[in-house]
């Protein structure tokens, strides 16, 4: 018998169905020569300090640094985990071969290897490596199983990451908590979370230190076109007024008029970070929630594997693209032109050299129905339109540059016109911001510019614009994710950003969790869409003198080495030794420092208002006449309010109507007033209406009206 171990029960069920293992057992499924079982994500974890020695239960500084000679693993102390592990352990003994069906990534590899290690598996192990959970992908994966040894470096990298995080997290957290925590709380330090917090603190300092200054700019309007003076901003009102007087004394003259045709490149396919950035920018979704929604879509077979950091597809996928598009019935108006004219194959989309374990996130041929949650529909729509847009032609534009002068003062303006929308046609019903342009620039470039001739002159309307310099913008989750991806460097160009990904801090699959951890630790807080460091977060970073702990660049170098371990170009033991040396040096320096205390910010808890008992009105249904037959009284049943003689009359209003649960008060309004207030949350109406009014129709039955 071959034993398949998946990472979660739902994935195990998908695999078992495809393999024909249809007999359900306690903790696994069986059939057709296969045993299919599962983990619940992590069943094992690295041992804690006190597992190595009881005296490590104490956080006393004399025991630091804690560096186990050999790191061990243990089961997570949970009855459900231990029960499932016993099932896996027994199946490993019974089988002839193990097939690792864990998530096809570094963390998935680590989860499975630890479980097999704990189960003392000596059986041959093969690896299932797939990018989607469709039946076709699973069958193809089982037809091309790989030896587990092919993924040994992936495991080494995952294990090195876990050991590195343990060494730094355990030692630095105990070190700073005992030295600076003042026995008032834990100061959590992490290999990725601390440099992420440091970026937020640095931005906070820049904002706090910023002094806004007034400035004045000379502008003018010539032939209904707005021009700006191509000189430095003026620092005083007096200079601006003098400049305005000067402009009034001279005519406007066109110096040059130039139109250049250009192209706006198609957007790239989504990797996880880009999807999280776009979902946060467009819908305000947190990185953690976006990951949850796309993971759900993947498990429902609607999208490919999401925890990826590439925006490219392999050449081998090209023949399948047309089939995926034909299955996307909701987008047939957008896919039809592509399917009729043939799909282009470009290096901007298909590039084997840019694809490692997985390719960019794209839809599968299994299209979703109407049962998706609203948030999942929005994420799928982002993904689907981006997938379609990359195959459209580039957007053709014309850029107009006009230079002029008034006396000796130079002026200029820009204009932009879309000649052929190309890929922008996919977003015709949406507002799409210009790529790599600020909103201010985009606004300026929206003006239509007539044809000018060099040397022409005429009257104009000069004016002075007064403004104030603005501080750096606070991070949002979108901009913070980008900063983590590029180790703090502000990069707009996608190709350059790709080059910096190897040195980004964290991995696409972990960045959302890092941000959420900082919120939970109360080191950062959210105000609307912006993220700010709290007083505790600021104090913690200010207390850390060692740049290694808080530098995004240095942390990015560690991430780069972990990737090198994955590719077999760097030794995991060397990485561990470097971290041991760093932790040892850090412990020595911090212990010798002068103790000072971090002020823990008290979290303000709103005063609870005295609860006034809610006045509840009991509706006496047997005192209300049936609105349909007008003869009988109403009665409250188990699932509905209806006429006493329901069989003859036929009137009833169920408590769950068109997919929405109703209160007795809402039903009372329909019966007595003939119409409810506006209600939301309907999910079962044939027309797809989700909000509206329940009303009595002419036949006495309940209808859902949109207005």
Residue pairs with C-beta under 8 A, 6 or more apart in sequence:
1 30
1 33
1 34
1 35
1 94
1 95
1 96
2 33
2 34
2 35
2 95
2 96
2 97
2 98
2 99
3 34
3 35
3 36
3 37
3 91
3 92
3 94
3 95
3 97
3 98
3 99
3 123
4 12
4 15
4 16
4 19
4 21
4 34
4 35
4 36
4 37
4 98
4 99
4 101
4 128
5 37
5 38
5 39
5 88
5 98
5 99
5 100
5 101
5 102
5 112
5 115
5 116
6 12
6 15
6 36
6 37
6 38
6 39
6 101
6 102
7 38
7 39
7 41
7 101
7 102
7 103
7 108
7 111
7 112
8 38
8 39
8 40
8 41
9 38
9 40
10 299
11 38
11 101
11 133
11 299
12 28
12 29
12 36
12 37
12 38
12 101
13 29
14 133
14 138
14 301
15 21
15 36
15 101
15 128
15 138
16 22
16 29
16 31
16 34
16 36
18 135
18 138
18 139
18 142
19 31
19 32
19 34
19 36
19 142
20 31
20 32
20 34
21 29
21 30
21 31
21 32
21 34
21 35
21 36
22 29
22 31
23 29
23 30
23 31
26 87
27 37
27 83
27 84
27 87
27 88
28 35
28 36
28 37
28 38
28 87
28 91
29 35
29 36
29 37
30 36
35 91
35 94
35 95
37 84
37 87
37 88
37 91
38 84
39 84
39 88
39 102
39 111
39 112
39 115
40 80
40 81
40 84
41 111
42 76
42 111
42 114
43 75
43 76
43 81
43 84
43 85
43 88
43 111
43 114
43 115
43 118
44 73
44 74
44 75
44 76
44 111
44 114
44 115
44 117
44 118
45 73
45 74
45 76
46 71
46 72
46 73
46 74
46 162
46 163
46 166
47 68
47 71
47 72
47 73
47 74
49 56
49 57
49 66
49 170
50 56
50 57
51 72
51 74
52 66
52 68
52 72
55 63
56 63
56 66
59 174
59 177
59 178
60 178
61 174
61 175
61 178
61 179
61 591
64 171
64 174
64 175
64 587
64 591
65 167
65 171
65 580
65 583
65 584
65 586
65 587
66 170
66 171
66 174
67 167
67 580
67 583
67 584
71 163
71 166
73 114
73 117
73 118
74 118
75 81
75 82
75 85
75 118
85 115
85 118
85 119
88 115
88 119
89 119
92 98
92 116
92 119
92 120
92 121
92 123
95 123
96 123
96 124
97 123
97 124
97 125
97 126
98 116
98 121
98 123
98 124
98 125
98 126
99 125
99 126
99 127
99 128
99 142
99 145
100 109
100 112
100 113
100 116
100 125
100 126
100 127
100 128
100 148
101 128
102 108
102 109
102 111
102 112
103 111
103 305
103 307
104 128
104 129
104 130
104 131
104 305
104 357
104 358
105 305
105 307
105 357
105 358
105 509
106 154
106 157
106 158
106 161
106 507
106 566
107 158
107 307
107 509
109 151
109 154
109 155
109 158
110 155
110 158
110 159
110 162
113 155
113 158
113 159
116 125
125 147
125 148
126 145
126 146
126 147
126 148
127 145
127 146
127 147
127 148
127 150
127 151
128 141
128 142
128 145
129 141
129 146
129 151
129 357
130 137
130 138
130 140
130 141
130 305
131 137
131 304
131 305
131 358
131 359
132 298
132 301
132 303
132 304
132 305
132 364
133 298
133 299
133 301
134 301
134 364
134 365
134 366
136 365
137 364
153 565
153 566
153 567
153 568
154 357
154 566
156 565
156 566
156 572
157 562
157 563
157 565
157 566
157 572
159 572
160 562
160 565
160 572
160 575
160 576
161 562
163 576
163 579
164 191
164 558
164 562
164 575
164 576
164 579
165 190
165 191
165 192
167 576
167 579
167 580
167 583
168 189
168 190
168 191
168 549
168 579
168 582
168 583
169 188
169 189
169 190
169 191
171 583
171 586
171 587
172 189
172 190
172 194
172 549
172 583
172 586
173 186
173 187
173 188
173 189
173 190
175 189
175 586
175 587
175 590
175 591
176 187
176 189
176 540
176 543
176 544
176 590
177 185
177 186
177 187
179 590
179 591
179 593
179 595
180 187
180 543
180 595
180 596
180 597
180 598
181 187
181 597
181 598
182 597
182 598
182 600
184 597
184 600
185 600
187 540
187 598
188 517
188 521
188 523
189 544
189 549
190 514
190 517
191 555
191 558
192 484
192 505
192 506
192 510
192 511
192 514
192 555
193 514
193 517
193 518
193 521
194 541
194 544
194 549
194 550
195 488
195 505
195 549
195 550
195 551
195 552
195 554
195 555
196 480
196 484
196 505
196 506
196 514
196 515
196 518
196 552
197 518
197 523
197 524
197 533
197 537
197 540
197 541
197 550
198 541
198 544
198 550
198 551
198 552
199 475
199 480
199 483
199 484
199 488
199 552
200 475
200 480
200 518
200 524
200 531
200 532
200 533
200 537
201 533
201 537
201 538
201 541
201 542
203 472
203 474
203 475
204 474
204 532
204 533
204 538
206 471
206 472
207 471
207 472
207 474
210 469
210 471
210 472
212 468
212 469
212 470
212 471
213 235
213 468
213 469
214 466
214 467
214 468
215 233
215 234
215 235
215 466
215 467
215 468
215 469
216 233
216 234
216 235
216 236
216 237
216 239
216 240
216 464
216 465
216 466
216 467
217 228
217 229
217 233
217 234
217 240
217 464
217 465
217 467
218 228
218 229
218 231
218 234
218 240
218 243
218 244
218 247
218 409
218 462
218 464
218 465
219 226
219 227
219 228
219 229
219 462
219 463
219 464
219 465
220 226
220 227
220 229
220 247
220 252
220 406
220 411
220 460
220 461
220 462
220 463
221 227
221 460
221 461
221 463
222 252
222 404
222 458
222 460
222 461
223 450
223 452
223 458
224 450
225 402
225 413
225 447
225 449
225 450
226 413
226 444
226 447
227 252
227 402
227 404
227 411
227 412
227 413
227 460
228 411
228 412
228 413
229 243
229 409
229 410
229 411
230 403
230 410
230 411
230 412
231 409
231 410
234 240
234 243
237 466
240 464
240 466
241 464
243 409
243 464
244 462
244 463
244 464
246 406
246 407
246 409
247 406
247 407
247 409
247 460
247 462
248 462
249 407
250 406
250 407
251 406
251 457
251 458
251 459
251 460
252 404
252 405
252 406
252 411
252 457
252 458
252 459
252 460
253 404
253 405
253 406
253 455
253 456
253 457
254 402
254 403
254 404
254 452
254 453
254 454
254 455
254 456
254 457
255 403
255 404
255 405
255 410
255 454
256 401
256 402
256 403
256 454
257 400
257 401
257 402
257 451
257 452
257 453
257 454
258 400
258 401
258 402
259 398
259 399
259 400
260 398
260 399
260 400
260 401
261 396
261 397
261 398
261 399
261 419
262 396
262 397
262 398
262 399
263 394
263 395
263 396
263 397
264 394
264 395
264 396
264 397
264 422
264 424
264 434
264 435
265 348
265 394
265 435
266 348
266 389
266 390
266 392
266 394
266 395
266 422
266 423
267 386
267 389
267 390
267 423
267 435
268 274
268 311
268 348
268 360
268 390
268 494
269 311
269 312
269 313
269 349
269 360
269 361
269 362
269 386
269 387
269 390
270 278
270 311
270 360
270 361
270 382
270 383
270 386
271 308
271 309
271 310
271 311
271 360
271 361
271 508
272 291
272 294
272 306
272 307
272 308
272 309
272 361
272 508
272 509
273 309
273 481
273 482
273 485
273 508
273 511
274 311
275 290
275 294
275 306
275 361
275 379
275 382
275 383
276 285
276 287
276 290
276 291
276 477
276 478
276 481
276 511
276 512
277 478
277 481
277 482
278 382
278 478
279 285
279 290
279 293
279 378
279 379
279 382
280 286
280 287
280 290
280 476
280 477
280 478
280 481
280 529
281 476
281 478
282 382
283 375
283 378
284 529
285 293
285 375
285 379
286 477
286 512
286 515
286 516
287 477
287 481
287 511
287 512
287 515
287 516
288 512
288 513
288 515
288 516
289 375
290 379
290 512
291 306
291 307
291 509
291 512
293 373
293 375
293 376
293 379
294 303
294 306
294 361
294 379
294 383
295 306
296 373
296 376
297 303
297 306
297 368
297 372
297 376
297 379
297 380
297 383
298 304
298 305
298 306
300 366
300 368
300 372
301 364
301 366
302 363
302 364
302 366
302 367
302 368
302 380
303 361
303 362
303 363
303 364
303 380
303 383
304 358
304 359
304 361
304 362
304 363
304 364
305 358
305 361
306 361
307 358
307 507
307 508
307 509
308 357
308 358
308 359
308 360
308 361
308 508
309 501
309 507
309 508
310 354
310 355
310 356
310 358
310 359
310 360
311 354
311 360
311 494
311 498
312 349
312 350
312 351
312 354
312 355
312 359
312 360
313 349
313 350
313 351
313 355
313 359
313 360
313 362
314 350
314 352
314 355
314 359
315 345
315 350
315 352
317 350
317 359
318 343
318 345
318 350
320 365
321 343
321 391
322 339
322 343
323 365
324 362
324 363
324 364
324 365
324 387
325 331
325 335
325 338
325 339
325 343
325 388
326 335
326 339
327 365
327 366
327 367
328 335
328 363
328 367
328 384
328 388
329 367
330 367
330 384
331 384
331 385
331 388
334 385
334 388
334 425
334 426
335 388
338 388
338 391
338 392
343 391
344 391
348 390
349 390
349 391
354 498
361 383
362 383
362 387
363 380
363 383
363 384
363 387
368 376
368 377
368 380
370 688
372 380
385 426
385 427
388 426
389 423
389 426
389 427
390 423
392 422
392 423
392 425
392 426
393 420
393 422
393 423
394 422
394 423
395 418
395 420
395 421
395 422
395 423
395 424
396 418
396 419
396 420
396 422
397 416
397 417
397 418
397 419
398 416
398 417
398 419
399 414
399 415
399 416
400 414
400 415
400 416
400 417
400 449
401 412
401 413
401 414
402 412
402 413
402 414
402 415
402 449
402 452
403 410
403 411
403 412
404 410
404 411
404 412
405 411
406 460
406 462
413 444
413 447
413 449
414 441
414 444
414 445
415 445
415 447
415 448
415 449
416 434
416 445
416 446
417 448
418 424
421 428
424 432
433 439
433 442
434 441
434 442
434 445
436 492
436 493
437 445
473 479
474 530
474 531
474 532
475 483
475 530
475 531
476 529
476 530
476 531
477 515
477 529
477 531
480 515
480 531
481 511
481 515
482 491
482 497
483 489
483 490
483 552
484 504
484 505
484 506
484 511
484 514
484 552
485 497
485 500
485 501
485 504
485 511
486 497
486 500
486 501
486 503
486 504
487 500
487 503
487 504
487 505
487 552
487 553
487 555
487 556
488 552
488 553
489 500
491 497
491 500
502 559
502 560
502 563
503 553
503 556
503 557
503 559
503 560
504 556
504 559
505 552
505 555
505 556
505 559
506 514
506 559
507 559
515 524
515 531
518 524
518 537
519 525
519 526
522 534
522 536
522 537
522 601
522 603
523 533
523 534
523 536
523 537
523 540
524 531
524 532
524 533
524 534
524 537
525 531
525 532
525 534
526 532
533 541
534 601
535 599
535 601
536 598
536 599
536 600
536 601
539 598
539 599
540 598
541 550
543 596
543 598
544 550
545 589
545 593
546 586
546 589
546 590
547 554
548 554
548 582
548 586
549 586
558 575
558 579
561 570
561 575
562 575
564 570
565 571
565 572
565 575
617 665
619 664
619 665
619 668
621 633
621 634
621 635
621 636
621 641
622 633
622 634
622 635
623 633
624 633
624 634
624 668
624 671
624 672
625 631
625 632
625 633
625 634
626 632
626 633
626 634
626 643
626 644
626 649
626 651
627 651
627 671
627 674
627 696
627 700
628 643
628 649
628 650
628 651
628 700
628 701
629 643
629 645
629 648
629 649
629 651
629 700
631 645
631 649
632 643
632 644
632 645
632 649
633 643
633 644
634 641
634 642
634 643
634 644
634 671
635 641
635 642
635 643
635 644
636 664
637 652
639 654
639 655
639 656
640 652
640 653
640 654
640 655
641 652
641 653
641 655
641 664
641 667
641 671
642 651
642 652
642 653
643 649
643 650
643 651
643 652
646 652
650 700
650 701
651 700
651 701
653 662
653 667
653 670
653 671
653 694
653 702
654 662
655 661
655 662
655 667
656 662
657 682
657 694
657 702
657 704
658 682
658 683
658 684
658 685
658 689
658 704
659 681
659 682
659 683
659 684
659 685
660 679
660 681
660 682
660 683
660 684
662 679
662 694
666 676
666 677
666 679
666 694
669 675
669 676
669 677
670 676
670 694
670 695
670 696
670 702
671 696
674 695
674 696
675 693
675 694
675 695
675 696
676 693
676 694
676 695
677 693
678 691
678 692
678 693
679 691
679 692
679 693
679 694
680 690
680 691
681 690
681 691
682 689
682 690
682 691
682 692
682 704
683 690
685 704
689 704
689 706
691 706
692 704
692 705
692 706
692 707
693 704
693 705
693 706
693 707
694 702
694 703
694 704
694 705
695 702
695 703
695 705
696 702
696 703
697 703
